[in-house]
Amino acid sequence: MLGYNINSEIQNGLYLTTETDLINENTNNFNIDIEVISNQVATKISKRDKVAIITFVVDESRKYQYLVGADLDIEKMEKK
């Protein structure tokens, strides 16, 4: 997805971002509004075109983001 920052490809259609700076850029660039509540893991699923962006925030230094594309082969994932 154009303009989306990733750290690694888990498999075709499933990507992971773990660097806080990149996740902050993604949330700004794609207008992802996530409410962080103390002592809770905040989650947000955002749909853009044919992809979903799943954001997890534990605290300001521990953030995780997955991009799930339309080309994700679920059957391939189940076999792993």
C-alpha positions as CSV (number, residue, x, y, z in Angstrom):
1,M,0.0,0.0,0.0
2,L,1.5,3.3,-1.1
3,G,2.8,5.3,1.8
4,Y,2.4,2.6,4.4
5,N,5.6,1.8,6.5
6,I,6.4,-1.9,7.3
7,N,9.3,-3.7,9.0
8,S,8.7,-7.2,7.7
9,E,6.5,-9.4,5.5
10,I,5.2,-12.4,7.4
11,Q,3.8,-13.8,4.1
12,N,2.3,-12.4,1.0
13,G,-0.5,-10.1,2.0
14,L,0.4,-10.0,5.7
15,Y,2.9,-7.3,7.0
16,L,4.1,-6.3,10.4
17,T,5.4,-3.0,11.7
18,T,7.0,-2.8,15.1
19,E,9.1,0.4,15.0
20,T,7.2,3.1,17.0
21,D,8.3,5.9,14.7
22,L,6.9,4.1,11.7
23,I,3.6,3.2,13.4
24,N,3.2,6.9,14.4
25,E,3.8,7.9,10.8
26,N,1.2,5.3,9.6
27,T,-1.4,6.5,12.2
28,N,-0.9,10.1,11.1
29,N,-0.8,9.4,7.3
30,F,-3.9,7.2,7.4
31,N,-5.8,9.2,10.0
32,I,-6.0,6.2,12.4
33,D,-7.4,7.5,15.7
34,I,-6.7,5.1,18.6
35,E,-7.5,5.8,22.2
36,V,-4.8,4.7,24.6
37,I,-6.1,3.8,28.1
38,S,-3.7,3.2,31.0
39,N,-3.2,-0.5,31.9
40,Q,-5.1,-1.7,28.8
41,V,-4.1,-2.8,25.3
42,A,-5.8,-0.5,22.9
43,T,-6.8,-2.0,19.5
44,K,-8.1,-0.4,16.3
45,I,-9.0,-2.0,13.0
46,S,-9.1,0.4,10.1
47,K,-10.2,-0.4,6.6
48,R,-8.6,1.3,3.6
49,D,-9.6,0.2,0.1
50,K,-8.9,-3.6,0.0
51,V,-6.7,-3.7,3.1
52,A,-7.2,-3.7,6.9
53,I,-4.7,-2.1,9.3
54,I,-4.8,-3.6,12.8
55,T,-3.1,-1.4,15.4
56,F,-2.2,-2.6,19.0
57,V,-0.9,-0.1,21.6
58,V,0.4,-1.4,24.9
59,D,2.0,1.9,25.8
60,E,3.8,4.7,24.0
61,S,6.9,2.6,23.5
62,R,5.2,-0.7,22.6
63,K,3.1,-0.5,19.5
64,Y,2.4,-3.1,16.8
65,Q,0.7,-2.8,13.5
66,Y,-0.4,-5.4,10.9
67,L,-1.5,-4.7,7.4
68,V,-3.7,-7.4,5.9
69,G,-4.0,-7.3,2.2
70,A,-6.6,-8.7,-0.1
71,D,-4.0,-11.1,-1.5
72,L,-3.5,-12.8,1.9
73,D,-3.8,-16.6,1.4
74,I,-5.7,-17.8,4.5
75,E,-5.3,-21.4,3.5
76,K,-1.5,-21.0,3.4
77,M,-1.6,-19.5,6.9
78,E,-3.7,-22.4,8.3
79,K,-1.1,-24.9,7.0
80,K,1.8,-23.3,8.9
